[in-house]
Amino acid sequence: MAAANNPYLLWKKSLIYGGGIIGTGILLFKFTTPTEEQLIARLSPELRQEYEQNKNLRRKEQEELMKIVKETSRSNDPIWRTGPLTPSWESSATGPTDRIPKGKELLVAKQAFEKSQAEEKQKEELKLLKKQVEETSQLETSKKSKWKFW
């Protein structure tokens, strides 16, 4: 009975049990939560392909969001005046675009971003093809000049 009334013993027990519960939670979280690579590996091939295609778009959206955050932090306006940022409830992917208020647009227009990415890819391919054409034309001229006797 004397041990039940001892406050130091109660504190000791509560700290041990509380630490055990918290430690168990941390260990369970650490060993049962999958990494990002494991999650991507578990996706179906279609979802994995979509994830890879949209990775650059998400990165660009994150950059734009950071620009807006920096601009907002420099201004003296209230935090809810975020400038060109459109709240997600005002712009849904399936909803009409006339619901978006004037002066507020999406962070990154997906179609415009994909178009610019495709244009950049085409430009790189064209540069590569032009380089190959130049190399082949130089080879052809060098072959012709070797076999001429006059």
C-alpha positions, 0 to 999 in steps of 0.5 A, spaced: 500 500 500 505 504 501 508 503 494 501 505 491 501 512 495 508 514 493 508 519 487 515 518 485 513 511 483 507 513 479 511 518 475 516 513 474 511 508 472 508 513 467 514 515 464 516 508 463 509 506 460 509 512 456 516 512 453 514 505 451 508 506 448 511 512 444 517 508 442 513 502 440 509 507 435 516 510 432 518 503 431 512 501 428 512 508 423 519 507 421 518 499 419 511 499 416 511 506 412 513 504 405 518 509 402 517 513 395 520 508 391 516 502 394 510 506 393 512 507 386 514 500 385 507 497 387 503 502 382 500 499 376 504 500 369 499 505 367 499 509 374 507 509 374 507 512 367 502 517 369 506 519 375 512 519 371 509 524 366 506 528 371 513 529 375 515 535 371 509 538 371 508 537 379 515 540 380 514 546 375 507 547 380 512 547 386 516 552 383 511 557 381 508 556 388 514 558 392 515 564 387 508 566 390 509 564 397 516 569 397 512 574 394 506 574 399 511 574 405 515 580 402 508 584 402 504 587 407 498 584 405 494 579 409 496 572 408 489 570 404 491 575 398 495 570 395 495 574 388 494 569 382 493 563 386 486 559 385 484 555 390 482 548 389 475 549 390 474 554 385 478 550 379 476 543 378 479 539 373 472 537 370 468 544 372 467 549 367 473 555 367 468 560 367 467 559 375 474 562 376 474 569 377 478 574 373 485 575 374 486 569 378 489 563 374 491 556 375 499 555 377 501 552 371 497 550 365 497 543 364 496 543 356 501 549 356 506 546 360 506 539 356 506 543 349 512 547 351 515 540 354 514 537 347 516 543 343 523 543 347 524 535 346 522 537 338 528 542 338 533 537 341 531 532 336 532 537 330 538 539 333 541 532 333 538 530 326 541 537 324 548 535 327 547 528 324 546 531 317 552 535 317 556 529 319 554 525 314 555 530 309 562 532 311 563 524 310 560 524 303 565 530 301 571 527 304 570 520 301 569 524 294 575 528 295 579 522 296 577 518 290 578 524 285 585 524 281 584 531 277 
